[in-house]
Amino acid sequence: MKKIFAILALALTGTAYAADYVSVDVESVDNTSGVRGAKDSTAQYVRAGKGFGSYQLGLQARTATVDGGGLLNSLEATVANNKVSFAGITPFVGVGHDNGFNGAAKAGYNYGLVGATAGRQIGPGFALVGVKTRVGSTEKVDTKQTVGFATYSIPVVKGVVINLNASKSYQTIKENAFGLGVGFSF
């Protein structure tokens, strides 16, 4: 019995807990919503992904430091199946949680995500483009958000890349963001 647990532990630590990639990115966000009280911000992202056969799991933690003070935090988890790709476009689904401004009591809400990505080798780096939108939010105010995003990852040394990022939000939340980051593959 101990051998079975030891084999399971070894298998899990080798696959389930080791991410295929981890990245840390910082973006300058220009809020163009025109919504009263909306502010520009600096957003820090920590992203991780792990492949299991044809499935790709993703996790994203975002903290935005709002100009004038305050924080916004969100956490998203997604899953995609590479066998569902069509013409290089892979759809994904996910869930997210937003803590609200400064994590105020009762301000947090949950939401679903649907989206798609496409990527390919271009020159020395890898380009990834995608779009995602929130669906089924539990937020009291019906905030809509669709985000188009692009990343170009340039290899530095084996297993390390520099990320050049850009994104644009549409609907209720309107933002333009540009940033840099570093990624590690395992």
The 8 nearest C-alpha neighbors of each residue, nearest first, counted from 0:
[[1, 3, 2, 4, 5, 6, 7, 8],
 [2, 0, 4, 3, 5, 6, 7, 8],
 [3, 1, 5, 0, 4, 6, 7, 8],
 [2, 4, 6, 0, 5, 1, 7, 8],
 [5, 3, 7, 1, 2, 6, 8, 0],
 [4, 6, 2, 8, 3, 7, 1, 9],
 [5, 7, 9, 3, 8, 4, 2, 10],
 [8, 6, 4, 10, 9, 5, 11, 3],
 [9, 7, 5, 11, 6, 10, 4, 12],
 [8, 10, 6, 12, 7, 11, 13, 5],
 [11, 9, 7, 13, 8, 12, 6, 14],
 [12, 10, 15, 8, 14, 13, 9, 7],
 [11, 13, 9, 16, 10, 14, 15, 8],
 [12, 14, 10, 11, 9, 17, 15, 16],
 [15, 13, 11, 12, 17, 16, 10, 18],
 [14, 16, 11, 17, 12, 13, 18, 10],
 [15, 17, 12, 14, 18, 11, 13, 49],
 [18, 16, 14, 15, 13, 19, 12, 185],
 [19, 17, 49, 20, 48, 16, 47, 185],
 [20, 18, 49, 185, 184, 48, 17, 50],
 [21, 19, 184, 18, 48, 183, 47, 185],
 [20, 22, 47, 183, 46, 182, 184, 48],
 [23, 21, 182, 46, 181, 45, 183, 24],
 [22, 24, 45, 180, 181, 44, 182, 46],
 [23, 180, 25, 44, 179, 43, 181, 22],
 [26, 24, 43, 178, 42, 179, 180, 44],
 [27, 25, 178, 42, 177, 41, 176, 28],
 [26, 28, 41, 176, 177, 178, 40, 42],
 [29, 27, 176, 40, 39, 175, 41, 26],
 [28, 30, 39, 175, 174, 176, 31, 27],
 [31, 29, 174, 39, 32, 38, 173, 28],
 [30, 32, 173, 174, 33, 29, 175, 172],
 [33, 31, 173, 34, 30, 172, 174, 171],
 [32, 34, 31, 35, 37, 30, 173, 36],
 [35, 33, 32, 37, 36, 31, 172, 171],
 [36, 34, 37, 33, 32, 38, 31, 30],
 [35, 37, 34, 38, 33, 32, 39, 67],
 [38, 36, 34, 35, 30, 32, 33, 39],
 [39, 37, 30, 66, 65, 36, 40, 67],
 [38, 40, 29, 30, 66, 28, 65, 37],
 [41, 39, 65, 28, 66, 64, 63, 42],
 [40, 42, 27, 64, 63, 26, 28, 65],
 [43, 41, 63, 26, 62, 25, 40, 64],
 [42, 44, 25, 62, 61, 24, 63, 26],
 [45, 43, 61, 24, 23, 60, 46, 25],
 [44, 46, 23, 60, 22, 59, 24, 61],
 [47, 45, 59, 22, 21, 58, 44, 60],
 [48, 46, 21, 58, 20, 57, 18, 22],
 [49, 47, 57, 20, 56, 18, 19, 58],
 [48, 50, 19, 18, 56, 55, 51, 57],
 [49, 51, 55, 54, 52, 56, 19, 48],
 [52, 50, 54, 53, 55, 49, 56, 14],
 [51, 53, 54, 50, 55, 81, 80, 49],
 [52, 54, 81, 80, 51, 82, 55, 50],
 [55, 53, 80, 51, 52, 79, 50, 81],
 [54, 56, 50, 79, 78, 49, 51, 80],
 [57, 55, 78, 49, 48, 77, 50, 54],
 [58, 56, 48, 77, 76, 47, 78, 55],
 [57, 59, 76, 47, 46, 75, 48, 77],
 [58, 60, 46, 75, 74, 45, 61, 76],
 [59, 61, 74, 45, 44, 73, 46, 75],
 [62, 60, 44, 73, 72, 43, 74, 59],
 [63, 61, 72, 43, 42, 71, 64, 44],
 [62, 64, 42, 71, 41, 70, 40, 65],
 [65, 63, 70, 41, 40, 69, 42, 62],
 [64, 66, 40, 69, 68, 70, 63, 39],
 [67, 65, 40, 68, 39, 38, 64, 69],
 [66, 68, 65, 69, 38, 64, 39, 40],
 [69, 67, 65, 66, 64, 70, 40, 101],
 [68, 70, 65, 101, 64, 100, 71, 67],
 [71, 69, 64, 101, 63, 100, 65, 72],
 [70, 72, 100, 63, 62, 99, 101, 64],
 [73, 71, 62, 98, 61, 97, 63, 70],
 [72, 74, 97, 61, 96, 60, 98, 62],
 [73, 75, 60, 96, 95, 59, 61, 97],
 [76, 74, 95, 59, 58, 94, 96, 60],
 [75, 77, 58, 93, 94, 57, 95, 59],
 [78, 76, 93, 57, 92, 56, 58, 91],
 [77, 79, 56, 91, 55, 92, 93, 57],
 [80, 78, 91, 55, 54, 90, 81, 56],
 [79, 81, 54, 82, 53, 83, 55, 78],
 [80, 82, 53, 83, 84, 54, 79, 89],
 [81, 83, 80, 84, 53, 54, 89, 85],
 [84, 82, 81, 80, 89, 85, 90, 79],
 [85, 83, 89, 88, 82, 81, 87, 86],
 [84, 86, 88, 87, 83, 89, 82, 90],
 [87, 85, 88, 84, 89, 117, 83, 118],
 [86, 88, 85, 117, 84, 89, 118, 116],
 [89, 87, 117, 85, 84, 86, 116, 115],
 [88, 90, 84, 115, 116, 117, 81, 83],
 [91, 89, 115, 114, 79, 116, 88, 84],
 [90, 92, 79, 114, 78, 115, 113, 77],
 [93, 91, 113, 112, 77, 78, 114, 79],
 [94, 92, 77, 112, 76, 111, 78, 113],
 [93, 95, 111, 76, 112, 75, 110, 77],
 [94, 96, 75, 110, 74, 109, 111, 76],
 [95, 97, 109, 74, 73, 108, 110, 98],
 [96, 98, 73, 107, 108, 99, 72, 109],
 [99, 97, 107, 102, 72, 73, 96, 106],
 [100, 98, 107, 106, 102, 97, 71, 101],
 [99, 101, 71, 102, 70, 103, 98, 69],
 [102, 100, 70, 103, 69, 71, 99, 98],
 [103, 101, 98, 99, 100, 104, 106, 107],
 [104, 102, 106, 101, 100, 99, 105, 107],
 [103, 105, 106, 102, 107, 99, 98, 101],
 [104, 106, 107, 103, 108, 99, 102, 98],
 [107, 105, 99, 103, 104, 98, 108, 102],
 [108, 106, 98, 99, 97, 105, 102, 96],
 [107, 109, 138, 137, 97, 96, 98, 106],
 [110, 108, 96, 137, 95, 136, 97, 138],
 [111, 109, 136, 95, 135, 94, 134, 133],
 [110, 112, 94, 134, 133, 135, 93, 95],
 [113, 111, 93, 133, 92, 94, 132, 134],
 [114, 112, 92, 131, 132, 91, 93, 133],
 [115, 113, 131, 91, 130, 90, 132, 92],
 [114, 116, 90, 89, 129, 91, 130, 88],
 [117, 115, 129, 89, 88, 128, 90, 130],
 [118, 116, 88, 128, 87, 127, 129, 89],
 [119, 117, 127, 126, 128, 116, 125, 120],
 [118, 120, 126, 125, 121, 127, 117, 87],
 [119, 121, 125, 124, 126, 122, 118, 123],
 [122, 120, 124, 125, 119, 123, 126, 151],
 [123, 121, 124, 120, 125, 153, 126, 119],
 [122, 124, 121, 153, 125, 154, 120, 152],
 [125, 123, 153, 152, 122, 121, 120, 154],
 [124, 126, 120, 152, 151, 121, 119, 127],
 [127, 125, 151, 118, 119, 150, 120, 121],
 [128, 126, 118, 150, 149, 117, 151, 125],
 [129, 127, 149, 117, 116, 148, 118, 150],
 [130, 128, 116, 148, 115, 147, 117, 149],
 [129, 131, 147, 114, 146, 115, 148, 116],
 [132, 130, 114, 146, 113, 145, 112, 115],
 [131, 133, 145, 113, 112, 144, 114, 146],
 [132, 134, 112, 111, 144, 110, 145, 143],
 [133, 135, 111, 112, 136, 110, 132, 113],
 [136, 134, 110, 111, 137, 133, 109, 112],
 [137, 135, 110, 138, 109, 134, 111, 108],
 [136, 138, 108, 109, 110, 139, 135, 141],
 [139, 137, 108, 136, 140, 141, 109, 142],
 [140, 138, 141, 137, 108, 136, 142, 106],
 [141, 139, 138, 142, 137, 136, 143, 108],
 [140, 142, 138, 139, 143, 136, 137, 171],
 [143, 141, 171, 140, 144, 172, 138, 136],
 [142, 144, 171, 170, 141, 133, 172, 145],
 [145, 143, 170, 172, 132, 133, 169, 171],
 [144, 146, 132, 169, 168, 131, 170, 133],
 [147, 145, 168, 131, 130, 167, 132, 169],
 [146, 148, 130, 167, 166, 129, 168, 131],
 [149, 147, 166, 129, 128, 165, 130, 146],
 [148, 150, 128, 165, 127, 164, 166, 129],
 [151, 149, 164, 127, 163, 126, 152, 162],
 [150, 152, 126, 163, 125, 162, 127, 153],
 [153, 151, 162, 125, 124, 161, 160, 150],
 [152, 154, 124, 160, 161, 162, 123, 151],
 [155, 153, 160, 156, 159, 124, 161, 152],
 [154, 156, 160, 159, 153, 161, 157, 158],
 [157, 155, 159, 154, 158, 160, 153, 183],
 [158, 156, 159, 155, 154, 160, 184, 183],
 [157, 159, 184, 183, 156, 185, 160, 154],
 [160, 158, 183, 156, 182, 157, 155, 154],
 [161, 159, 154, 182, 153, 155, 181, 152],
 [160, 162, 181, 153, 152, 180, 182, 154],
 [163, 161, 152, 180, 179, 181, 151, 164],
 [162, 164, 179, 151, 150, 178, 152, 180],
 [165, 163, 150, 178, 177, 149, 179, 162],
 [164, 166, 177, 149, 176, 148, 178, 150],
 [167, 165, 148, 176, 147, 175, 149, 177],
 [166, 168, 175, 147, 174, 146, 176, 148],
 [169, 167, 146, 173, 174, 145, 172, 144],
 [168, 170, 173, 145, 144, 172, 146, 171],
 [169, 171, 144, 172, 143, 173, 145, 168],
 [172, 170, 143, 142, 144, 173, 169, 32],
 [171, 173, 170, 144, 32, 169, 168, 174],
 [172, 174, 32, 168, 169, 31, 30, 171],
 [175, 173, 30, 168, 31, 29, 167, 172],
 [174, 176, 167, 29, 28, 166, 168, 30],
 [177, 175, 28, 166, 27, 165, 26, 29],
 [178, 176, 165, 26, 27, 164, 166, 28],
 [179, 177, 26, 164, 25, 27, 163, 165],
 [180, 178, 163, 162, 24, 25, 164, 26],
 [179, 181, 24, 162, 23, 161, 25, 163],
 [180, 182, 161, 22, 23, 162, 160, 24],
 [181, 183, 22, 160, 159, 21, 161, 23],
 [184, 182, 159, 21, 20, 158, 22, 160],
 [185, 183, 20, 158, 19, 21, 159, 182],
 [184, 19, 20, 18, 183, 158, 17, 21]]
